Amino acid sequence: MKGQKTGGRTEGTPNKITIELRKTLKSIIANELEKLPQIIGELSTKERIELLIKLMPFALPKVDSINGAYDTGWRSLDDE
């Protein structure tokens, strides 16, 4: 029958390799985060600032600029 799934994992079953890979990566990242304060302390001022600039997009939301006209709800004296 064309288009029907006949074997493999059932829908929703996680891939074993993906689970193991995620577990390993989480462990590596946790270990590196524990070392981060010491590593940052060893950087020069310039290197610390560059690192913070690179990390900011992951910690702070990016603010979009406002372009064009928009209604503030206020009427100017010229409108009367």
N, C-alpha and C positions, 0 to 999 in steps of 0.2 A: 504494500500500500504506500502510495506516494504521499509525503508530507507528514506522516505519523511517526512519532518517536517510538522506537522499538527496543532500545537498550540504554545502558549508561545509568547515570545517577537519576534518581527521581527528582522532580522539580522541587527546589527549595533546599536540597541537601547541599551543605557547604563542601567545597573542594578541599581535600585534605592538605594538599600542598599550599594552598592559599592560607589556610588556618595556621599551618606551621610557620610560613613565611611572615605572616603578621605578628605572630607571637615572638619570633626571633627579632624582628625589627623593633617591636615595642620594648623589648629587653635592652637592645643596643641603644635606643634613644633615651631610655630611662637612665642608663649608666652615663651617657654623655651629658645629660642635663644635670646630673649630680656633680660633674666635674666643671660645669660651665662657670660658676662664680670664680673659681681659682684661675681658670684659663683667661677670663675677662680681666682679672686683676693683674695678670702678667702682660697684658697688651699695653702698647703706648696709648696716649690720649687720642692721637689721630686714628689709630686702629680701632679703639673702642667706639669712637663716634661713627666711623664707617660701618662697623658691625651693627650698631644701633639703628642706623639709617636703613640698612638692609633688612633688619628684623621688624621694623615698624609696621610694614604692611600686613604682617601676620598677627600683630597685636592690636592695632588700631584700625577702625574702618576708614576707608578712603572717602573723602568728602568731595562731592561733585560741585563744580562751580555752577553758578546760576547765570544763564545767558538769556538775553532778550527781555522783553517787557512782561510784567506780571501784575495782576491785580492785588493790591495790598488791602483793599477794602476802604481806603481813605479817599475822600474827595478833595480835590484841590480847590482853591478859591476861584480858579479860572473856569471850573465846571458850572458855576452858578449863572 
